[in-house]
C-alpha cells in the first residue's frame, strides 16, 4: 500500500513528536516502536504501558432483534452476555473460514458494540450489513473514537486516580461507561491483547490528547511508557493469542484454530454444520504452539518439518520472546503428526523445536 493512501489515527502527530518509528499497518500510519522493543515489552509485562490502537473499528448496533442478528452472524453464544459484559467471538464466512475475530459488548438488551480489526473494518461492515434482515440500526463510529490500551499490572493503579469507577470491582471482560479524567461517557473496558492485565479506554477523538496526557501524568510514578505495535505483537504471541491474517483468516475454521470455545453449536449461525462436521470428524490440521530448542527465530510462512524432513505445516506467528529469551511461535501442523518434536526450516536449515501447550507464559 502506498504511504500516501495511509489513514492516520487522531494522535498521529503526538507519536511522531515522541520519536516513534511509524510504519504502514492495516492501512494506517502506526507507531511500531518508540525506543527499544525489549524495553517496551518488559514495561508492559512488569509495570504499565500505553498503546494507541485507535485504528480498530467500532460498530454500534441497536434494535429489538439485535440479539437474534448477532447470534446468526457470530460464532459465540451472545445470549450468555449480560449488560456490561464483553465476549470474544468471530464472524464465520460462507467458505468455512473466518471473516474476522471481534469483541462483542452488550450495553443493554437492545444495544451492542462490536470492536473489529482495523484491516477488516470495511469488509466486516459490508459482511454484517449484508446479513442484516433483522431491522437492526447500525452505525460505524470507527472514525469518531480513539482507543488507548493501558496495559500491565500497574495499569489499574494509574487509571484509578482518574476515575470514580472502582476498577478493582470490574472482572476481566467487563466494561463500564463512566467518567474518567473529567470526561463523561468513556467506555472503560477490562480487556486487552497482552495478557498482562489492564484496561482499554474508548474516548472521543476530540478528548483523546487530554486523556493521553492525563494517563501519562497518573502513571509517572510507575514509569509509564508509550508502547508500539512491535511489542504488542511479542506480548500477544507469548500468550498464544491469534492475530487475524496470521493465525486465523478466510480459510481457517475456528475449530482448527483451537477456538472451539468461542463456537457455540446450541444455536444457528453461518456455516454451523460445516464447523460441526470438522469438530465431529476432527480437523486435518490444528494450530499449535512451539518453542525453539536450537537457536533460531521462527517467522510467518516458514515451513514446519517432521524428523524425516517432510513439510507438515507452516508457521503463522513467530518471534524471539523477550520474557523467555528464546524463539517461540504458532503454526498449523497436520493432525497426522504425532509427538512433540518438529523442525522449523530457517534459511534452508532444519532447526529443532518442540510443540508445547499454549500459552507460553
C-alpha positions in Angstrom: 0.0 0.0 0.0 1.3 3.4 -0.9 2.2 5.6 2.1 0.1 8.4 0.5 -3.1 6.4 1.0 -2.5 5.7 4.6 -5.0 6.8 7.2 -3.8 8.5 10.4 -5.0 7.9 13.9 -6.1 11.1 15.7 -2.9 11.3 17.8 -0.6 10.7 14.8 1.4 13.9 15.3 1.9 13.1 19.0 3.6 9.8 18.2 5.8 11.5 15.6 6.8 14.1 18.3 7.6 11.3 20.7 10.1 9.9 18.2 8.1 6.9 17.3 9.1 4.8 14.3 6.0 5.0 12.1 5.1 2.1 9.7 2.1 1.2 7.5 -0.1 -1.2 9.3 -3.6 -2.3 8.3 -3.9 0.8 6.1 -2.9 3.2 8.9 0.3 5.0 9.7 1.1 3.4 13.1 3.8 3.6 15.8 5.7 0.3 15.7 8.5 1.3 18.2 9.4 4.3 20.4 12.7 3.2 22.0 13.5 -0.4 22.2 11.3 -3.5 21.7 12.5 -5.5 24.7 12.3 -2.4 27.0 8.7 -1.7 25.8 7.7 -5.3 26.1 9.0 -5.7 29.6 7.5 -2.3 30.7 4.0 -3.8 29.9 4.8 -7.2 31.5 6.2 -5.7 34.7 4.6 -2.2 35.1 2.4 -0.2 32.6 2.5 0.9 29.0 0.0 2.6 26.7 -0.8 1.5 23.1 -2.7 3.8 20.7 -4.9 1.3 18.9 -7.3 3.8 17.5 -7.1 2.1 14.1 -9.6 -0.5 15.5 -13.2 -0.3 14.3 -16.3 0.3 16.4 -19.8 -0.5 15.2 -22.8 0.5 17.3 -25.9 -1.7 16.9 -29.4 -1.1 18.1 -32.7 -2.8 17.7 -35.3 -5.1 19.2 -33.9 -8.1 17.3 -30.2 -7.3 17.7 -29.6 -10.4 19.7 -31.1 -12.7 17.0 -28.9 -10.9 14.4 -25.7 -11.3 16.4 -26.5 -14.9 17.2 -26.6 -15.6 13.5 -23.5 -13.7 12.3 -21.2 -14.5 15.2 -19.9 -18.0 16.4 -20.2 -17.5 20.1 -23.4 -17.6 22.2 -24.3 -13.9 22.6 -27.3 -14.9 24.8 -24.8 -15.5 27.6 -24.0 -11.8 27.8 -25.4 -9.5 30.4 -25.2 -5.7 30.5 -21.6 -4.6 30.8 -20.1 -8.0 29.7 -17.7 -8.5 26.7 -17.4 -11.6 24.6 -14.6 -12.7 22.2 -16.1 -14.2 19.0 -15.6 -14.5 15.3 -17.6 -13.9 12.1 -17.8 -17.1 10.1 -17.8 -16.7 6.3 -19.6 -18.8 3.6 -16.4 -20.7 2.8 -15.8 -22.3 6.2 -13.3 -19.7 7.2 -13.4 -16.5 9.3 -14.3 -13.0 8.1 -12.7 -11.6 11.3 -12.4 -12.1 15.1 -14.0 -9.4 17.2 -15.3 -8.3 20.6 -19.0 -8.1 21.3 -20.0 -5.6 24.0 -23.5 -5.7 25.5 -24.6 -2.2 26.6 -28.2 -3.3 27.2 -30.9 -5.7 25.8 -31.2 -3.7 22.6 -27.8 -2.1 22.2 -24.4 -3.7 21.4 -21.0 -2.5 20.3 -18.8 -4.6 18.0 -15.0 -3.9 18.0 -13.3 -5.2 14.9 -9.8 -5.3 13.4 -8.5 -2.3 11.6 -7.7 -4.1 8.4 -11.2 -5.5 8.2 -13.4 -2.5 9.0 -14.9 -2.2 5.6 -15.0 -5.9 4.9 -16.7 -6.6 8.3 -19.2 -3.8 7.8 -20.2 -5.0 4.4 -20.5 -8.6 5.6 -22.5 -7.8 8.6 -24.7 -5.4 6.7 -25.4 -8.0 4.0 -27.0 -10.2 6.7 -29.0 -7.5 8.5 -32.5 -8.8 7.7 -33.4 -8.1 11.4 -34.1 -4.4 11.2 -31.1 -3.6 13.3 -29.8 0.1 13.2 -26.1 0.0 12.5 -23.7 3.0 12.9 -20.0 2.8 12.1 -18.3 5.1 14.6 -14.7 3.9 13.9 -13.6 7.4 12.8 -15.1 9.1 15.9 -13.3 7.1 18.6 -9.7 6.8 19.8 -8.7 3.7 21.7 -5.9 3.7 24.3 -4.9 0.3 25.6 -3.4 0.9 29.1 -1.8 -2.5 29.8 0.3 -4.1 32.6 0.0 -4.9 36.3 0.3 -1.3 37.3 -2.3 0.0 34.8 -5.1 -0.3 37.4 -3.1 1.9 39.9 -2.5 4.6 37.4 -6.0 4.7 36.0 -7.8 4.5 39.4 -6.5 8.1 40.1 -8.6 9.3 37.1 -12.0 7.8 37.8 -14.6 7.2 40.5 -15.4 3.8 38.9 -13.9 1.1 41.2 -11.7 -0.7 38.7 -10.8 -3.5 41.1 -14.5 -4.5 41.1 -14.6 -5.0 37.3 -13.9 -8.6 36.3 -12.0 -9.5 33.2 -14.0 -9.0 30.0 -16.5 -6.5 31.6 -16.9 -2.8 30.9 -18.5 0.3 32.3 -19.5 3.6 30.6 -18.5 6.3 33.0 -16.3 9.3 33.9 -12.5 9.4 33.5 -10.1 12.3 33.6 -13.0 14.7 33.7 -14.7 13.3 30.6 -18.1 11.5 30.7 -19.3 8.6 28.5 -15.9 7.0 28.5 -16.0 3.2 27.7 -13.7 1.6 30.3 -13.1 -2.0 29.4 -11.2 -4.7 31.3 -9.8 -6.2 28.1 -6.5 -6.2 26.2 -4.3 -8.1 23.9 -1.2 -8.5 26.0 -2.2 -10.9 28.8 -0.6 -8.5 31.3 -3.8 -7.1 32.7 -5.1 -3.6 32.2 -7.9 -1.7 30.5 -8.9 -0.3 27.1 -10.2 3.2 27.1 -12.6 4.3 24.3 -12.6 8.1 24.1 -14.0 10.6 21.5 -11.2 11.9 19.3 -11.6 15.5 20.5 -10.7 14.4 24.0 -8.0 11.8 23.1 -5.0 14.0 23.6 -6.2 15.3 27.0 -6.9 11.6 28.0 -3.4 10.5 26.9 -1.8 13.3 28.9 -3.9 12.5 32.0 -3.0 8.8 31.8 0.7 9.6 31.5 0.6 12.0 34.4 -1.1 9.4 36.5 1.4 6.8 35.5 4.6 8.8 36.2 5.4 7.0 39.4 5.2 3.7 37.6 7.5 4.8 34.8 4.7 4.5 32.3 5.8 4.3 28.7 4.2 4.6 25.2 4.4 1.2 23.5 4.5 0.4 19.8 2.9 -2.4 17.8 6.1 -4.3 17.8 5.8 -5.1 21.5 2.1 -5.7 21.1 2.9 -8.5 18.7 5.6 -10.1 21.0 3.2 -9.8 24.0 0.2 -11.4 22.3 2.4 -14.2 20.9 3.7 -15.1 24.3 0.1 -15.5 25.4 -0.8 -17.5 22.3 -3.4 -15.0 21.1 -4.5 -15.3 17.5 -3.8 -12.5 15.1 -6.1 -12.1 12.1 -4.2 -12.5 8.8 -1.7 -14.8 10.6 -3.2 -17.5 12.8 -6.7 -17.1 11.5 -8.0 -16.0 8.2 -10.7 -16.5 5.5 -9.6 -20.2 5.1 -9.3 -21.4 8.7 -12.1 -22.8 10.8 -12.2 -21.7 14.4 -12.1 -25.4 15.3 -8.7 -25.8 13.6 -7.5 -22.6 15.3 -8.3 -24.0 18.8 -11.2 -21.6 19.1 -13.9 -24.2 19.7 -14.6 -22.4 23.0 -16.0 -19.4 21.0 -18.0 -21.7 18.7 -21.4 -22.5 20.1 -23.4 -25.2 18.4 -26.5 -24.7 20.6 -27.8 -22.0 18.2 -27.9 -21.4 14.4 -25.1 -19.4 12.8 -23.5 -19.1 9.4 -21.9 -22.4 8.2 -22.7 -24.1 11.6 -23.0 -27.6 10.0 -19.6 -27.2 8.3 -17.8 -26.4 11.6 -19.8 -29.0 13.5 -18.6 -31.6 11.0 -15.0 -30.6 11.5 -15.4 -30.9 15.2 -17.1 -34.3 14.9 -14.6 -35.7 12.4 -11.5 -34.0 13.8 -9.7 -31.3 11.8 -6.9 -32.3 9.3 -4.7 -29.5 10.7 -4.5 -27.7 14.0 -2.9 -24.6 15.4 -0.1 -25.4 17.8 2.5 -23.5 19.9 6.1 -24.4 19.7 9.4 -23.3 21.4 12.8 -23.4 19.6 15.2 -25.9 21.2 18.1 -24.8 18.9 18.8 -21.1 18.2 16.6 -19.5 15.6 13.8 -17.1 15.2 10.7 -18.5 13.5 8.8 -16.2 11.2 5.4 -16.4 9.4 5.3 -18.8 6.4 8.5 -20.7 7.4 7.8 -24.4 6.7 7.4 -26.8 9.7 9.0 -30.2 9.1 9.0 -33.6 10.7 12.2 -35.6 11.6 12.2 -37.0 8.0 12.4 -33.5 6.6 8.8 -33.6 5.2 6.7 -30.5 5.4 3.9 -31.0 7.8 2.8 -27.4 8.3 3.6 -23.7 8.3 4.5 -21.0 10.9 1.8 -18.4 11.3 3.3 -16.3 14.0 6.8 -16.3 15.4 9.2 -14.1 17.4 12.1 -14.0 19.9 10.3 -13.9 23.2 11.6 -11.1 25.4 10.3 -12.8 28.5 11.7 -16.2 27.8 14.8 -15.3 25.7 14.0 -18.0 23.2 12.3 -18.3 19.8 8.6 -19.1 20.1 5.8 -19.4 17.5 2.5 -20.8 16.4 1.6 -22.6 13.3 -0.7 -25.2 11.7 0.5 -28.8 11.8 -1.1 -31.8 10.2 -3.0 -33.8 12.8 -1.4 -36.9 11.4 1.9 -35.8 13.0 2.4 -37.4 16.4 4.9 -36.5 19.1 6.2 -33.0 20.1 9.4 -33.0 18.0 9.3 -30.7 15.0 11.8 -28.7 12.9 11.5 -25.2 11.6 13.0 -24.5 8.2 15.1 -21.3 8.7 17.1 -20.3 5.7 17.0 -23.9 4.4 18.3 -25.3 7.7 16.1 -27.6 9.8 16.2 -26.1 13.3 14.8 -28.3 16.1 11.8 -27.2 18.1 9.1 -28.8 20.2 5.3 -28.4 20.4 4.2 -27.0 23.7 0.9 -26.2 25.4 -0.3 -22.6 24.9 0.2 -20.0 26.4 4.0 -19.8 26.5 3.8 -17.6 29.6 
